[in-house]
Amino acid sequence: MAKRKKKPKKFTKAMKKKLLVVFMLVVLMLIVLVVRLFYIRYTKGDEYEKRVLSQQGYESQTIPYQRGDILDSQGTILATSVDVYNVILDCKLINEDEKYIEPTISALVQCFPDVTEEEVRVALTEKADSRYFVLRKKLPYEEIQGFEQMQNEVYTEGKNKGDKVNPNIQGVWFEKEYVREYPYNSLACKVLGFTTSGNVGIGGIEDYYNDTLNGINGRQYGYLNTDNNFEKTIKEPVNGQSLVTTIDMNIQTIVEQKIAAFNAAHANEATEGPGSQNTAVIVMNPQNGEILAMADSKGYDLNNAWDLSAYYTPEEIAAMDEQTTLDNLNGIWQNFCTTYTYEPGSTAKPFTVATGLETGKLTGDETYFCDGYQEVGGHTIKCVAHSHGGHGVETVEKAIMNSCNDALMQMADAIGKEEFSKYQKIFNFGLKTGIDLPGEARTDSLVKSAEEMGSADLATYSFGQNFNVTMIQLASGFSSIINGGNYYQPHLVKKIVDDNGNTVQTIEPVLLKQTISKQTSDTVKGYLYNTVSSGTAKSAKVEGYSMGGKTGTAEKYPRRNGKYLVSFIGFAPVEDPQVLVYVVINEPNVENQAQSSLATNLAKDIFTELFPYMNIYKDEEDPQAQENVQSQAQAAQMTPEEQSSAQEDYTENIFN
């Protein structure tokens, strides 16, 4: 009997339901997966992209920008960034084929004398899978040039023409970066400042204009396209902008050389001490606030700014902890001209006289009797001529010429506290100048207001004691006294240019305010001219040039300890001042520190070299030259008519 065939099972409703459930679950899982992918893309995409880029080794490289240059007013480069190269090994690539190893090692050892064969083999063994191993850092192009030539050399003729001569040198490439370089080492170090890692400016223009000088890094991306071919996408870097400063390298050099000569001449051989605690000079154009030179005696090499060996012995340096080292470095890096505050002494007297004339409290025709001291607020305040019984009768002009404290105190009393304090602020004492340098000192707490000022304060303020200034404050205010009353913001940068030399921005002089009238300015200039011609500042005189100026001798706290800060501020020519020189010597290394002649002599040395360089010509007769003419006339037994003719020839030469 034949077997009956089994009927196929029917696709029941229950089975259909199960299949539908499975299908729905699969669809749901796909939907969840898609949603999850979109979620990751939009919330974690950047993070994963960075991870992928970081795993690409040298195939994704940063292309560094070049920091902008700093130039002097004549276009001389004072700070620049030069390219250097890191030697990078792709150990994984070199190890991919044994035929690459020996030729590559041989080429490295041959082209880089300080690289050893053992060093490279260790790297290839211990870092076998590394795509980025730094073999050497910051080599100049001259040192890598030989390897590049060997690596890229090709046959120029024959059947192999165009092929590489050394095809098995593989896995070595050069990473470009920049290092900051200062061609003149310590020149203008307090003005320029320097940079540390990451192109961060420290001090000076490097710090103040850090964002302007810095650029934006570029990047080179490497990837495999759909055909598995390696391609590159390059985003070019944006270089920083360069700065053209008001500094004149030649004037800066003159100033620094004269400071060094002063220090050498007054150094204490027994203690190996310097010529002063600090000697500083500002040279500026009083007509627009441009700083032509700025320096102090604590210089340092900008290319090795962390070196203390010029000021401390190796034993002293070794004994310093980290904080002490940093404090000592900051003491060297600080710019005395902008960060140090001090009592100005008699260089403040022209401000007192200008205030009196401008307010109408003085006419210039007053006379004062100096008996050597004044009794003020229960204090006996002495004049510089106290030991000689005083100056006697003084006019306003002679009070400046003789630097008479007694007469100045009487003038201040006539002016009154309110007007005196008002004009101190007009001249910017107690306020920042806004110079484009970091770290300008605040002096607001070191200058009393009219409400805080007692009669003794007013008296001593009149001749520059008991209130503090910075060098840049006094130089800027003094410029307004001699230029007709215009107070310009002092500045060091006059132009910003791009890396092709195109001007991006011209920084015009900023006139902040009018301090005094031209009439007052002309009157005070006349007083200052006579102060240099025949007063206390005559040792600053360069014969043949009309010059004005004022000395200062400030006794430091604590009083009567023999410590002084001496100074001189002068300008030329008197009729139309083109240059101002301000010299400050803090605690000169001499037995008697209260000698303003130390400052006037240094200023004279500077002026003597500045005048011919700046094309400032003689504008008055030279008494010594006239004596020479007369002596020559007598020696040659000239007739009076011949002598007169010779004198006329001399005078004509002076003014032509």
LOTOR-223932 format. One record per residue (C-alpha): chain; x, y, z. Coordinates in Angstrom, 1 decimal. Each point is the difference from the previous one (the first is absolute). Layout:
N
   c        u        v        w
   A        X        Y        Z
...
% end
This chain:
656
   c        u        v        w
   A      0.0      0.0      0.0
   A      1.5      3.3     -1.1
   A      0.9      2.7      2.6
   A     -2.1      3.1     -0.1
   A      1.9      3.3     -0.6
   A      0.1      2.5      2.9
   A     -1.8      3.2     -0.7
   A      2.1      3.1      0.4
   A     -0.6      2.0      3.1
   A     -2.2      3.0     -0.4
   A      1.4      3.5      0.6
   A     -2.2      0.7      2.9
   A     -1.0      3.3      1.4
   A      2.1     -0.6      3.0
   A      3.1     -0.4     -2.1
   A     -0.8      3.1     -2.0
   A     -0.2      1.9      3.3
   A      3.3     -1.3      1.1
   A      1.6      1.0     -3.3
   A     -1.4      3.4      0.2
   A      1.3      0.5      3.5
   A      3.5     -1.1     -1.1
   A     -0.2      2.4     -3.0
   A     -1.1      2.8      2.2
   A      2.7     -0.6      2.5
   A      2.7      0.0     -2.8
   A     -1.5      3.3     -1.4
   A      0.0      1.5      3.5
   A      3.6     -1.0      0.6
   A      1.0      1.6     -3.3
   A     -1.9      3.2      0.9
   A      1.7      0.0      3.4
   A      3.4     -0.5     -1.7
   A     -0.6      2.8     -2.5
   A     -1.2      2.3      2.8
   A      3.1     -0.9      2.1
   A      2.3      0.8     -3.0
   A     -1.6      3.3     -0.5
   A      0.2      0.8      3.7
   A      3.7     -0.9      0.1
   A      0.6      2.1     -3.2
   A     -1.5      3.1      1.4
   A      1.0     -0.2      3.6
   A      3.4     -1.8     -0.1
   A      1.0      0.6     -3.6
   A      2.8      2.5      0.7
   A      1.4     -2.1      2.8
   A      0.2     -3.1     -2.2
   A      1.3      2.0     -2.9
   A      2.9      1.3      2.3
   A      0.7     -3.6      1.0
   A      0.2     -1.1     -3.6
   A      2.2      2.9     -0.9
   A      2.3     -0.7      3.0
   A      0.4     -3.6     -1.2
   A      1.1      1.1     -3.4
   A      3.6      0.7      1.2
   A      1.9      2.3     -2.3
   A     -2.7     -0.3     -2.6
   A     -1.8      2.8      1.8
   A      2.5      2.8      0.9
   A     -0.1      3.4      1.4
   A      1.5      2.7     -2.2
   A      1.3      2.7      2.3
   A     -0.5      3.7     -0.6
   A      2.9      2.4      0.0
   A     -0.1      2.6      2.8
   A      0.3      3.6     -1.3
   A      3.3      1.9      0.1
   A      0.8      3.1      2.1
   A      1.9      2.7     -1.9
   A      1.5      3.3      0.9
   A     -1.2      3.2     -1.6
   A      2.5     -0.4     -2.8
   A     -1.0     -3.5     -0.8
   A      2.7     -1.9      1.8
   A     -1.2     -3.3      1.4
   A      0.3     -0.2      3.8
   A     -2.0     -3.2      0.5
   A     -0.9     -2.7     -2.5
   A     -1.1     -3.6     -0.2
   A      2.3     -2.4     -1.9
   A     -1.0     -3.5     -1.2
   A      1.5     -3.1      1.6
   A     -0.7     -3.7     -0.5
   A     -0.7     -3.0      2.1
   A      1.3     -3.3     -1.4
   A     -2.9     -2.5      0.2
   A      0.3     -3.8     -0.5
   A     -3.0     -2.1     -1.3
   A      1.3     -3.2      1.7
   A     -2.9     -2.1     -1.3
   A      0.7      0.9     -3.6
   A      3.8     -0.6      0.4
   A     -0.7     -3.4      1.5
   A     -2.5     -1.0     -2.7
   A      2.8     -1.3     -2.2
   A      3.5     -1.0      1.1
   A      1.5      1.6     -3.1
   A     -0.9      3.5      1.5
   A      1.7     -0.5      3.3
   A      3.7      0.1     -0.8
   A      0.0      2.7     -2.7
   A     -2.1      2.3      2.3
   A      2.2     -0.5      3.0
   A      3.1      0.5     -2.1
   A     -1.3      3.3     -1.4
   A     -1.1      1.3      3.4
   A      3.5     -0.7      1.5
   A      1.7      1.5     -3.0
   A     -2.0      3.2     -0.1
   A     -0.4      0.7      3.7
   A      3.3     -0.4      1.8
   A     -1.5     -0.1      3.5
   A     -2.4     -2.9     -0.9
   A      1.3     -3.4      0.7
   A     -0.8     -3.3     -1.6
   A     -0.9     -1.5      3.4
   A     -2.4      2.8      0.7
   A     -2.0     -0.6     -3.2
   A     -0.1     -3.8      0.4
   A     -1.3      0.4      3.5
   A     -2.8      2.3     -1.2
   A     -0.9     -2.4     -2.8
   A     -0.2     -2.8      2.5
   A     -1.7      1.6      3.0
   A     -2.3      2.2     -2.1
   A     -0.5     -2.4     -2.8
   A     -3.6      1.0     -0.7
   A      0.4      3.7      0.5
   A     -0.8      2.3     -2.9
   A      1.5      3.0      1.9
   A      3.3     -0.3      1.8
   A      1.9      3.3      0.5
   A      3.7     -0.8     -0.6
   A      1.3      3.6      0.1
   A     -1.6      3.4      0.8
   A      0.4      3.5     -1.4
   A      2.8     -0.4     -2.6
   A      0.7      2.8     -2.4
   A     -0.7     -0.8     -3.7
   A      3.7     -0.2     -0.7
   A      0.3     -3.1      2.2
   A     -2.9     -1.9     -1.7
   A      0.9      1.1     -3.5
   A      2.5     -2.7     -0.6
   A     -2.5     -2.8      0.9
   A     -2.8      1.6     -2.1
   A      2.3      0.0     -3.0
   A      1.0     -3.6      0.5
   A     -3.6     -1.1      0.6
   A     -1.3      1.8     -3.1
   A      3.0     -0.4     -2.4
   A     -1.0     -1.4     -3.4
   A      1.9     -1.3     -3.0
   A      0.3      2.7     -2.7
   A      1.0     -2.2     -2.8
   A      0.1     -3.7     -1.1
   A     -2.7     -2.6      0.1
   A     -0.8      0.9      3.6
   A     -0.5      3.7     -0.8
   A     -2.6      1.5      2.4
   A      0.2     -2.9      2.5
   A      1.3      0.6      3.5
   A      3.6     -0.8      0.7
   A     -0.8     -1.1      3.5
   A     -3.6     -1.5     -0.1
   A      0.5     -2.0      3.1
   A      0.5      3.0      2.3
   A     -3.5      0.1      1.4
   A     -2.0      1.1      3.1
   A      1.9      3.2      0.7
   A     -1.7      3.4     -0.2
   A      0.5      3.5      1.4
   A     -2.5      1.9      2.1
   A      0.3      3.8     -0.4
   A     -0.4      2.5      2.8
   A      1.3      3.4      0.9
   A      2.2      1.4      2.8
   A      0.3      3.6      1.0
   A      3.3      1.6     -0.7
   A      1.4      3.4      1.0
   A      2.8      1.0     -2.4
   A      1.4      2.6      2.4
   A     -0.2     -2.1      3.2
   A     -0.5      2.4      2.9
   A     -0.7      3.2     -2.0
   A     -3.3      1.6      1.0
   A     -0.7     -3.0      2.2
   A     -2.3      2.0      2.4
   A     -2.0      1.3     -3.0
   A     -0.3     -3.2     -1.9
   A     -0.5     -2.7      2.6
   A      0.3     -3.7     -1.1
   A     -2.2     -3.0     -0.6
   A     -0.3     -3.4      1.7
   A     -1.4     -3.2     -1.2
   A     -3.3      0.2     -2.0
   A      0.9      3.5     -1.3
   A     -0.9      1.7      3.2
   A      1.5      3.4      0.5
   A      1.7      0.9      3.3
   A      0.6      3.7      0.6
   A      0.3      2.9     -2.5
   A     -1.6      0.2     -3.4
   A      0.0     -3.8     -0.3
   A     -2.4     -0.1      2.9
   A     -2.1      3.1     -0.7
   A     -0.6     -0.9     -3.7
   A      0.0     -3.8      0.4
   A     -3.3     -0.5     -1.8
   A      1.0      2.2     -2.9
   A      3.4     -1.8     -0.4
   A     -1.6     -3.4      0.2
   A     -1.7     -1.7     -2.9
   A     -2.1     -3.2     -0.5
   A      1.4     -3.4     -0.6
   A     -0.8     -1.8     -3.2
   A     -0.5     -3.8     -0.4
   A      0.7     -2.7     -2.5
   A     -2.5     -2.8     -0.1
   A      0.9     -3.4     -1.5
   A     -2.6     -2.6     -1.0
   A     -0.8     -2.9     -2.3
   A     -2.5      0.7     -2.7
   A     -2.6     -2.4     -1.4
   A      2.7     -1.5     -2.3
   A      2.3     -0.6      3.0
   A      2.4      2.7     -1.2
   A      1.6      2.3      2.6
   A     -1.0      3.6     -0.4
   A      0.7      3.2      1.9
   A     -2.0      3.1      0.9
   A      1.9      3.0      1.2
   A     -1.4      2.9      1.9
   A      2.7      2.7     -0.2
   A      1.1      1.8      3.2
   A     -0.6      3.7      0.6
   A      3.2      1.7      0.9
   A      0.1      2.6      2.7
   A      0.3      3.7     -0.7
   A      3.2      2.0      0.4
   A      0.6      3.2      2.0
   A      2.0      3.0     -1.1
   A      1.0      1.8      3.2
   A      1.1      3.6      0.8
   A      3.3     -1.3      1.3
   A      3.1      1.0     -2.0
   A      2.6     -2.8      0.3
   A      2.9      2.5     -0.3
   A     -1.4      2.3      2.8
   A     -0.7     -3.1      2.1
   A      3.6     -1.1     -0.5
   A      1.4      3.4      1.0
   A     -2.1      0.0      3.2
   A      1.0     -3.5      1.0
   A      3.6      0.6     -0.7
   A      0.1      3.1      2.1
   A     -1.8     -1.7      2.9
   A      2.5     -2.8     -0.2
   A      2.9      2.5     -0.1
   A     -1.4      1.8      3.1
   A     -0.3     -3.3      1.9
   A      3.5     -1.0     -0.9
   A      1.4      3.4      1.0
   A     -1.8     -0.1      3.4
   A      0.2     -3.7      0.8
   A      1.3     -0.9      3.5
   A      3.1     -2.2     -0.7
   A      0.2     -1.1      3.7
   A     -3.6     -1.3      0.1
   A     -0.4     -0.6     -3.7
   A     -3.1      2.2      0.3
   A     -1.6      1.7     -3.0
   A      0.2      3.8     -0.6
   A     -3.5      0.4      1.6
   A     -2.9     -1.9      1.2
   A     -1.5      0.8     -3.4
   A      0.6      2.5     -2.7
   A     -2.7      0.7     -2.5
   A     -0.6      2.2     -3.0
   A     -3.0      1.0     -2.1
   A      0.5      1.7     -3.4
   A     -3.2      1.2     -1.6
   A     -1.5      2.4     -2.5
   A     -1.7      2.6      2.2
   A     -2.2      1.1     -3.0
   A     -2.0     -3.2     -0.4
   A      0.8     -2.4      2.9
   A      2.2     -2.4     -2.0
   A      2.5     -1.9      2.0
   A      3.3     -0.1     -1.9
   A      2.0     -1.9      2.6
   A     -0.7     -1.5      3.5
   A      2.5     -1.9      2.1
   A      1.3     -0.7      3.5
   A      3.2     -1.5      1.2
   A     -1.4     -3.5      0.9
   A      0.1     -1.4     -3.5
   A     -0.3     -3.7     -1.0
   A      0.4     -2.1     -3.1
   A     -3.4     -0.5     -1.7
   A      1.2     -3.2     -1.6
   A      0.8     -1.4      3.5
   A     -2.4      1.9      2.3
   A      0.1     -2.6      2.8
   A      3.8      0.4      0.5
   A      0.9      1.6      3.4
   A      3.8     -0.5     -0.4
   A      0.6      3.7     -0.8
   A     -1.2      1.0      3.5
   A      0.6     -3.0      2.2
   A      2.8     -2.5      0.5
   A     -0.6     -3.7     -0.8
   A     -0.1     -0.7      3.8
   A     -2.7      2.6      0.6
   A     -2.1     -1.3     -2.9
   A      0.3     -3.6      1.2
   A     -1.2      1.1      3.5
   A     -3.2      1.7     -1.4
   A     -3.3     -1.8      0.3
   A     -2.6      0.3     -2.8
   A     -1.7      3.1      1.5
   A      3.2      1.8      0.7
   A      1.2     -0.7     -3.5
   A     -3.2      1.4     -1.5
   A      0.2      3.1      2.3
   A      3.5      0.7     -1.1
   A     -0.9     -0.4     -3.6
   A     -2.9      2.3      0.3
   A      2.3      2.6      1.6
   A      2.1     -0.1     -3.1
   A     -2.8     -0.2     -2.5
   A     -1.9      3.0      1.4
   A      0.1      3.3     -1.8
   A      1.3      2.7      2.4
   A     -1.4      2.7     -2.2
   A     -3.6     -1.1      0.4
   A     -0.3     -2.2      3.1
   A      2.2      1.8      2.6
   A     -1.4      2.9      2.0
   A      2.1      2.6      1.7
   A      0.0      3.6      1.2
   A      1.1      2.2     -2.9
   A      1.8      2.7      1.8
   A      0.6      3.4     -1.6
   A     -1.1     -1.2     -3.5
   A     -3.5      0.7      1.4
   A      0.7      3.7      0.4
   A     -0.8      1.0     -3.6
   A     -3.5     -1.5      0.6
   A     -0.5      2.1      3.1
   A      1.0      3.2     -1.9
   A     -2.1     -0.9     -3.0
   A     -3.0     -0.6      2.3
   A      0.5      3.4      1.7
   A      0.3      1.8     -3.4
   A     -3.0     -1.8     -1.6
   A     -2.3      0.6      3.0
   A      1.0      3.7      0.2
   A      1.3     -0.4      3.5
   A      3.4      0.9     -1.3
   A      0.8      2.7     -2.6
   A      3.7     -0.8     -0.3
   A      1.0      3.4      1.4
   A     -0.1     -1.1      3.7
   A      3.0     -0.1      2.3
   A      0.6     -2.2      3.0
   A      2.5      0.1      2.8
   A      1.8     -3.2      0.7
   A      1.5     -0.2      3.4
   A      0.8     -3.7     -0.3
   A     -3.2     -1.5      1.5
   A     -3.7      0.3      0.6
   A     -2.1     -0.8      3.1
   A     -3.0     -1.8     -1.3
   A     -2.6     -2.0      2.0
   A      2.4     -0.4      3.0
   A      2.9     -1.2     -2.2
   A      3.2      1.8     -1.0
   A      0.4     -0.7     -3.7
   A      3.4      0.9     -1.3
   A      1.1      1.4     -3.4
   A      3.0     -1.4     -1.9
   A      1.9      3.2      0.9
   A     -0.8     -0.4      3.8
   A      3.7     -0.4      1.0
   A      0.9      3.2     -1.8
   A     -2.8      2.1      1.6
   A     -2.3     -0.3     -2.9
   A     -0.1      1.4     -3.5
   A     -1.2      3.5      1.0
   A     -2.4      1.8     -2.4
   A     -1.3     -2.3     -2.7
   A     -2.2      0.6     -3.1
   A     -2.2     -2.7     -1.4
   A      2.6     -0.7     -2.7
   A      2.9      0.0      2.4
   A     -1.8     -2.3      2.3
   A     -0.1     -2.6     -2.8
   A      3.6      0.8     -1.0
   A      1.3     -0.3      3.6
   A     -2.4     -2.8      0.9
   A     -1.2      1.9      3.1
   A     -2.3     -2.0      2.2
   A     -0.9      3.0      2.2
   A     -1.3      2.0     -2.9
   A     -1.9     -3.0     -1.4
   A     -1.7     -0.5      3.3
   A     -1.1      3.6      0.0
   A     -1.4     -0.4     -3.5
   A     -1.9     -3.1      1.0
   A     -1.5      1.8      2.9
   A     -1.3      2.7     -2.4
   A     -1.4     -2.6     -2.4
   A     -1.9     -1.8      2.8
   A     -0.7     -3.7      0.5
   A     -3.1     -0.2     -2.2
   A      1.6      1.5     -3.1
   A      3.3     -1.8      0.6
   A     -1.7     -3.4      0.3
   A     -2.3      0.7     -3.0
   A      3.1      0.7     -2.2
   A      1.8     -3.1      1.3
   A     -2.8     -2.0     -1.6
   A      0.1      2.1     -3.1
   A      3.7     -0.8     -0.4
   A     -1.1     -3.7      0.6
   A      1.8     -0.5      3.4
   A     -1.8     -2.8      1.8
   A     -1.5     -1.3     -3.2
   A      1.3     -2.6     -2.6
   A      1.3      1.4     -3.3
   A     -1.5     -2.9     -1.9
   A      3.3     -0.8     -1.7
   A     -0.1     -3.2     -2.1
   A      2.1     -2.1      2.4
   A     -1.2     -2.4      2.7
   A      0.5      0.6      3.7
   A     -0.2      3.8      0.2
   A      0.1      0.9      3.7
   A     -3.0      1.6      1.7
   A      0.8      3.1      2.0
   A     -3.5      1.2      1.0
   A      0.7     -1.1      3.6
   A      3.3      1.8      0.0
   A     -1.3      3.5     -0.8
   A     -2.3      1.7      2.5
   A     -3.2      1.8     -1.0
   A     -0.7      3.5      1.1
   A     -2.2     -1.3      2.9
   A      2.9     -2.2      1.2
   A      2.7      2.5     -0.5
   A      1.4      1.9      3.0
   A      2.0      3.2     -0.2
   A      3.2     -1.9      0.4
   A     -1.0     -2.3     -2.9
   A     -0.7      2.9     -2.2
   A      3.3      1.6      0.8
   A      2.0     -3.2     -0.7
   A     -2.0     -0.9     -3.1
   A      1.0      3.4     -1.5
   A      3.6     -1.3     -0.3
   A     -0.7     -3.6     -0.7
   A      0.2     -1.8      3.3
   A     -2.6     -2.2      1.8
   A     -1.9     -1.0     -3.1
   A      0.9     -2.7     -2.6
   A      0.2     -0.1     -3.7
   A      1.2     -2.4     -2.7
   A      2.6      1.1     -2.6
   A     -2.6     -0.3     -2.8
   A     -2.4      2.2      1.9
   A      2.4      2.8      0.6
   A      1.5     -0.1     -3.5
   A     -3.5      0.1     -1.6
   A     -1.2      2.9      2.2
   A      3.3      1.9     -0.5
   A     -0.4     -0.4     -3.8
   A     -3.3      1.9      0.3
   A      1.7      2.8      1.8
   A      2.5      0.6     -2.8
   A     -2.1     -0.8     -3.1
   A     -2.6      2.7      0.5
   A     -2.2     -1.9      2.5
   A     -1.0     -3.1     -2.0
   A     -0.1     -3.2      2.0
   A      0.5     -3.0     -2.3
   A     -0.4     -3.6      1.1
   A      3.5     -1.5     -0.1
   A      0.2     -2.9     -2.4
   A      2.4     -2.5     -1.5
   A     -1.8     -1.4     -3.0
   A     -0.9      2.1     -3.0
   A     -1.0     -2.5     -2.7
   A     -1.4     -3.5     -0.3
   A      0.9     -1.9     -3.2
   A     -0.9     -3.4     -1.4
   A      2.5     -2.7     -0.9
   A      0.3      1.4     -3.5
   A      0.9      3.5      1.3
   A     -3.4      1.6     -0.8
   A     -1.1      2.5      2.6
   A     -3.0     -1.3      2.0
   A     -0.2      2.9      2.4
   A      1.8      3.3      0.6
   A      0.0      1.0      3.6
   A     -0.2      3.8      0.1
   A      1.2      2.0      3.1
   A     -2.8      0.5      2.5
   A     -0.4      3.5      1.4
   A     -1.6     -0.6      3.4
   A     -0.4      3.5      1.3
   A      1.3      3.6      0.2
   A      2.0      0.5      3.2
   A      1.1      3.7     -0.3
   A     -0.1      2.8     -2.5
   A      2.7      0.6     -2.6
   A      0.8      3.3      1.8
   A      0.7     -1.8      3.3
   A      1.9     -2.7     -1.9
   A      2.2      2.6     -1.7
   A      0.7      1.8      3.3
   A      1.0     -3.2      1.8
   A      2.2     -1.1     -2.9
   A      1.9      3.3      0.4
   A      0.6     -0.7      3.6
   A      1.2     -3.5     -0.8
   A      2.3      1.3     -2.7
   A      1.7      2.3      2.5
   A      0.2     -2.9      2.5
   A      2.2     -1.9     -2.5
   A      1.8      3.1     -1.3
   A      1.1      1.4      3.4
   A     -1.9     -1.8      2.8
   A      0.2     -3.3      1.9
   A     -0.2     -2.1     -3.2
   A      2.8      1.7     -2.0
   A      2.2     -3.1      0.1
   A     -2.6     -1.6     -2.4
   A      0.7      2.7     -2.6
   A      1.3     -1.0     -3.4
   A      1.6      3.1     -1.4
   A     -1.6      1.4     -3.1
   A     -3.5     -1.4      0.7
   A     -2.9      1.8      1.7
   A     -1.0     -2.4      2.8
   A     -2.4      0.1      3.0
   A     -0.3     -2.2      2.9
   A     -0.2     -0.6      3.8
   A      1.9     -2.0      2.5
   A     -1.4     -2.0      2.8
   A      1.5     -1.3      3.3
   A     -2.6     -2.0      2.1
   A      0.9     -1.2      3.4
   A     -1.4     -3.5      0.5
   A     -1.8     -1.6      2.9
   A      1.0     -0.3      2.8
   A      1.3      3.6      0.0
   A      3.6      0.8      1.0
   A      1.3     -3.5     -1.0
   A      2.2      1.4     -2.8
   A     -2.1     -1.6     -2.8
   A     -1.0      2.2     -2.9
   A     -1.6     -0.3     -3.5
   A      1.5      2.6     -2.3
   A     -1.4      1.0     -3.4
   A      0.0      2.4     -2.9
   A     -2.6      0.6     -2.6
   A      1.0      2.1     -3.0
   A     -1.0      0.9     -3.6
   A      1.2      1.7     -3.1
   A     -0.3      2.2     -2.0
   A     -1.8      2.4      2.3
   A     -2.0      1.8     -2.6
   A     -1.4     -3.2     -1.5
   A      0.8     -3.0      2.2
   A      0.8     -3.1     -2.1
   A      1.4     -2.3      2.6
   A     -0.3     -0.5      3.8
   A      2.4     -2.0      2.1
   A     -0.9     -1.0      3.6
   A      2.8     -1.6      2.1
   A     -0.6     -1.6      3.4
   A      2.7     -1.4      2.2
   A     -1.2     -1.9      3.0
   A      2.5     -0.1      2.8
   A      3.2      0.7     -1.9
   A      3.0     -1.9      1.2
   A      1.9      3.0      1.3
   A      0.8      1.2      3.5
   A     -2.2      3.1     -0.3
   A     -3.1     -1.1     -2.0
   A     -1.7      3.5      0.0
   A      1.8      1.1     -3.2
   A     -2.4      0.8     -2.9
   A      3.1      0.6     -2.1
   A      0.2     -3.8     -0.4
   A     -3.3      0.2     -1.9
   A      0.9      3.1     -2.0
   A      3.3     -1.4     -1.1
   A     -1.7     -3.2     -1.2
   A     -2.6      2.0     -1.8
   A      2.6      2.2     -1.6
   A      1.8     -3.1     -1.4
   A     -3.3     -1.3     -1.5
   A     -1.0      3.4     -1.4
   A      3.5      0.4     -1.6
   A     -0.5     -3.1     -2.1
   A     -3.7      0.5     -0.6
   A      0.2      3.5     -1.6
   A      2.1     -1.0     -3.1
   A     -1.9     -3.2     -0.5
   A     -3.4      1.7      0.2
   A      1.1      2.8     -2.2
   A     -0.5      2.6      2.7
   A      2.3      2.9     -0.9
   A      1.7      2.5      2.1
   A     -2.2      3.0      0.5
   A      2.2      2.3      2.2
   A      3.5      1.2      0.1
   A      2.7     -2.2      1.6
   A      2.0      2.0      2.5
   A      2.9     -2.4     -0.1
   A      0.2      0.2     -3.8
   A      0.0      3.8      0.2
   A      2.9     -0.1      2.4
   A      1.8     -2.3     -2.4
   A     -0.6      2.5     -2.8
   A      1.4      2.9      2.1
   A      3.0     -2.1      1.0
   A      0.7     -0.8     -3.6
   A     -0.3      3.6     -0.9
   A      2.5      1.1      2.6
   A      2.4     -2.8     -1.0
   A     -0.2      1.1     -3.6
   A      0.1      3.7      1.0
   A     -3.2      0.7     -1.9
   A     -1.2      3.5     -0.3
   A     -3.4      0.8      1.7
   A     -1.6      0.0     -3.4
   A      1.4     -3.4     -0.8
   A     -1.0     -1.4      3.3
   A     -3.6      1.4     -0.5
   A     -0.1     -1.7     -3.4
   A      1.1     -3.3      1.5
   A     -2.7      0.3      2.7
   A     -2.7      0.6     -2.6
   A      1.2     -3.0     -2.0
   A     -0.3     -2.1      3.2
   A     -3.5      1.3      0.8
   A     -1.1     -0.7     -3.5
   A      1.2     -3.6      0.2
   A     -1.8     -0.5      3.3
   A     -3.4      1.0     -1.4
   A      0.4     -1.6     -3.4
% end
